[in-house]
């Protein structure tokens, strides 16, 4: 991995205070804030145990490692968070809860005033001369799509108030922190300030600052072992979202959510739908290079042309095709009820690699509105089966068919009867290899034999 980065060990107080120069931003493409009671209580109790141990507290120099935060400085001078969103958001909520607890004390000892002064520049902008606090100017902002709690986070950090009946995780976690603080202060009044000191000064993070979004994503992909890394489709989603007006945004969020859920249900992903669609766009542009471009680079380099609201229509179209392929469902088109087409797609689904999918997707997008599409599609699938199977029987590698498929992709765009200009297969070699076929195509051959005798599709699990 080649990426320019800057890494510095920082306390919670120092890291969050850096937001005064470069505010923290949770971007649109991030997933919603998802920490619940379990994670909140684990963080709180671990920090309490450290603070009250031999390593923590005022008189000790121990440190407690909270993990890394991966970010880059965006064009607006903000620290755009790529990894560590859940952790840094929770720390802001914890410090706000501590601040609220201290402010609500009837009599504030000197220690309370000291920690109030330390926390203020870690949550809000402050006047550099007077120290006045601008409570409306918080140092973190969330723009996460479809996360209705974004505004709640801002309100909580500004006012210190969260609705006790609220359902968003920001409110629930903030209120939980207040309860945990109250309980600890009642049980251990002499140790509560050691706890505050440890959180601010001894809890350590490693902020990893990259110099571009690409570098930050590479670092995240390398470090991440705690969950699903951000996908290219998350970036595309945010790019499209930012180009829309407020009314379009509401519609887009609903459509995107429906697309994601439907894709997951049939065993695909939005990332994969974009990948299929890229082959369609390449075919339109007569791009037959055998080197497959990176998905994010391909779309973001041409984002003004490729990433718009109408792209969802084509992704939904591809999704309909794979509903039939993956779960043998029917969609609102006659071809999806044609048993011969379903059999052809089922046979192709047993091909040893994914190169059969690209011409099928391209053919469907290009010609599905034709009046005689059922007959045309059925004929196309049968030819594709013959060509791909013959190739693989003679030369069982991906590269043997890649160039031919990319040429076919390009020809499909212009004709519903494309020429299958594949390199010829030696018929004598084919006659021998089909007698003892490579094990990877045995299932495909058996489906061909079965479907000559029956019209019903084979079940997902079948045996001879």
VENSUL-V517623 format. One line per field, one symbol per residue. ss: DSSP state (A for helix, B for strand, O for the rest). phi: phi as a letter, one per 40 degrees, with the letter a starting at -180 (. if undefined). A space follows every 10 residues. Layout:
ss = ???
phi = ???
This chain:
ss = OOOOBBBBBB BAAAAAAAAA OOOBBBOOOO OOOOOOAAAA AAAAAAAAAA AOOOOOOOOO OOOBBBBBBB BBBOOOOOBB BBBOAAAAAA AAAAAAAAAA AAAOOOOOOA AAAAAAAAAA AAABBBOOOO OOBBBBBBOB BBOOOOOOOA AAAAAAAAAO OOOOOOOOAA AAAAAAAAAA AAAAAAAOOO OAAAAAAAAA AABBBBBBBB OOAAAAAAAA AAAOOOOOOO OAAAAAAAAA AAOOOAAAAA AAAAAAAAAA AAAAAOOOOA AAAAAAAAAA AAAAOOOOOO OOOOAAAAAA AOAAAAOOOO AAAAAAAAAA AAAAAAAOOO OOOAAAAOAA AAAAAAAAOO OOOOAAAAAA AAAAAAAOOO OOAAAAAAAA AAAAAAAAAA AAAAOOOOAA AAAAAAAAAA AAAAOOOOOO OOOOOOAAAA AAAOOOOOAA AAAAAAAAAA AOOOOOOOOO OOOO
phi = .bacbbbbcb cdcccccccc cbdcbccdcc cdcbcbddcc ccdccccccc cccccbgdcb bcbbcbhbbb aaccccgccc ccbhdccccc cdcccccccc dcccccbbcd cccccdcccd ccbbcbcccc gdbbccbccb bbbdcgbccd ccdcccccbg bbccbcbccd ccccccdccc cccccccbdc bccccccccc bbcbbbcbbc bacdcccccd ccccabiccc bdccccdccc dccbcccccc ccdccccccc ccccccgbac dccccdcdcc cccccfcbcc cccccccccc cbcccbbacc dccccccccd ccccccbfcb bcacdcbccc cccccccccc ccaccccccc ccccccbccc cbddcccccc ccccdccccd dcccbcbccc bdccccccdc ccdcacbccc ccccbccccc cccccbcddc bdcccccdcc ccbacccccd baac
